[in-house]
């Protein structure tokens, strides 16, 4: 007990850098005031990029530290890269918005930075306790970010709703964790996995203790809230609509990627043995999310609400990969999330450019005849919409291709698996995708064929144009092997790191 | 003998004040009973040999949380009879959720320790009281094995602080603040001047 031993800090250098950076920037902000927001935002983005380079990990073996509570392997590395890219772009996209609105707050980039630290801890969590710590750090920052425009009624409402429901979901998750700890006797993912495997062996493949399953389902529900999978999606449209647009752009990508990464690790490392139990749950959530995301979006008129339902639907598609329950499926999920990131960041860059003299506009009808007033933006948004709809040869199609391919391959190779309805999952998924295509194509139709509306204000920031055009180019060029090969290969290795 | 007497004294007062917390009509009385309950549970903890938990209970719960409760109860003018109105209406759903949670707990109780290969004696993680005091044992775990979680908790509290400031702090116009620099730099000549007044003329 008395000997001092410093834990191995190397795997957590990225997180440490960002946490210390956030504190230093906080001091700077306190002394320099809100006029330093732009500077602090740029430094925050730079810190995230620096952490990205630290995080890239090509090692074959997983490294554990802090008493096995923290793990770094190729899977965490892949997911952290996605999160860091999404977060840094979200910071960059927000600078102009807050300046134009006259609402510059230096705390904004700092909270975003701390939320990203939370997400990275979530991705690296290998213990129920570090899972919860990461999740709370992330969620708490997000609650504040949602209501950062405290003078706006919508923004406050969004923050409050998110907070109350988020606290409830955290409570459910904690309850589940305590049940698991009670039945297994450990909070460590690896130990839980080994114990359950051992129990399975000894009980001769009998169902494990009902208490563990109940605990697992509770933890699953808590995490499903964070990725807004149906039936835990109710908060999403209101929060997306009410939060300031750059915050919504952030919400739509980074937290989802992090929570999904956590979900994958929780399901495969501690509860890999119980896959027959959780597959049903995942299949249901996936089906319900795909159908609801597609159907409910049809009647939306606000583009931020539309994106909320769209994100619910996309999470459903990503979960299809998880339902397949093998390495191929997880690989599909990771490719899906990478493409989802680019599509969403690009779309939000376009939404953030929808500004008229009297402020931001958010109605889909405001996009009428965009092709005549702002052709470049119309083409870019059109490409993103086609990609979100999953129309070949855009990247969105390939994302869906890999998850459905995995699930169908699983169903064909192992006919027993059809018990979970994997084939019907794929069929309903494709149908939902077709229904969803309607509203994405509707946006394209409004932009290209309706009579033009009043012109948007000219783009002041070069960054938005750059993000838009780069994202659109990626969406179109994804089918070239030079573009997709690195992503496919890295996703394969990352999935292999998690599931042997 | 004295031990048993103390136990029953503390236990009875704890249960009594616990009942009073939820049954007294005046919310301020409820909070005061809560404080009494905390003090008595602290006594129970001391008797169990858990002096650290007892101290925390008194310092944190009585010293900070309960005092905060009193402030909130006294500052906010809450109409409690209005709040209780929905009680009947929400009883079925609330009762259902409560029943479900109770069923969960019953499950836990009935199937304790069924997973094979479980650590059967969780108490082994704690060193014997004769070797190391509670406080020392907690400290040596918290700052070594769980230092990561400890630091994360610190970050979460930092976010909570930033959040509270971001959402509530605002610059009010017309607030007069002390400006020490200005006070120190104040010269006699700024404050008054000596005017020679000739008799019969005025200023």
Interface residues (C-beta under 8 A of the other chain):
Chain A: X1 X2 X4 X5 X7 X12 X19 X23 X26 X66 X67 X69 X70 X105 X107 X110 X111 X114 X117 X118 X121 X129 X130 X133 X134 X136 X137 X140 X141 X143 X144 X147 X148 X150 X159 X175 X179 X182 X183 X184 X185 X186 X194 X195 X196 X198 X199 X202 X203 X208 X209 X210 X211 X212 X214
Chain B: X101 X104 X107 X108 X111 X112 X113 X114 X115 X116 X117 X118 X119 X120 X122 X127 X132 X140 X144 X145 X146 X147 X148 X149 X152 X153 X155 X156 X158 X159 X160 X162 X163 X165 X166 X167
